[in-house]
Amino acid sequence: AVHTDMMKSFTQEDIDMLEEEIPLGRLASPEEIADVIWFLASKQSSYMTGQVLSVNGGWYC
């Protein structure tokens, strides 16, 4: 769950309930998702192959 305009259809109560389910206790920011993509596109990830990264704050549905 990422704090974007798509979340505007959720009530604050819905968001609060969602955040309670996420171990980090909050929604991700778009910048946090972008940071992961930036890393994967950089030379720093050049030795990574065939991985599935779950950028989810510890939340597994």
HUWOLIN-V365267 format. One record per helix or strand of 2 or more residues. SS is the DSSP state (H for helix, E for strand). FROM is the first residue (numbers start at 1). TO is the last residue. Records with the same first field share a line. If there is no record, write none. Layout:
SS=FROM-TO  FROM-TO
This chain:
H=5-9  12-21  30-41  43-45
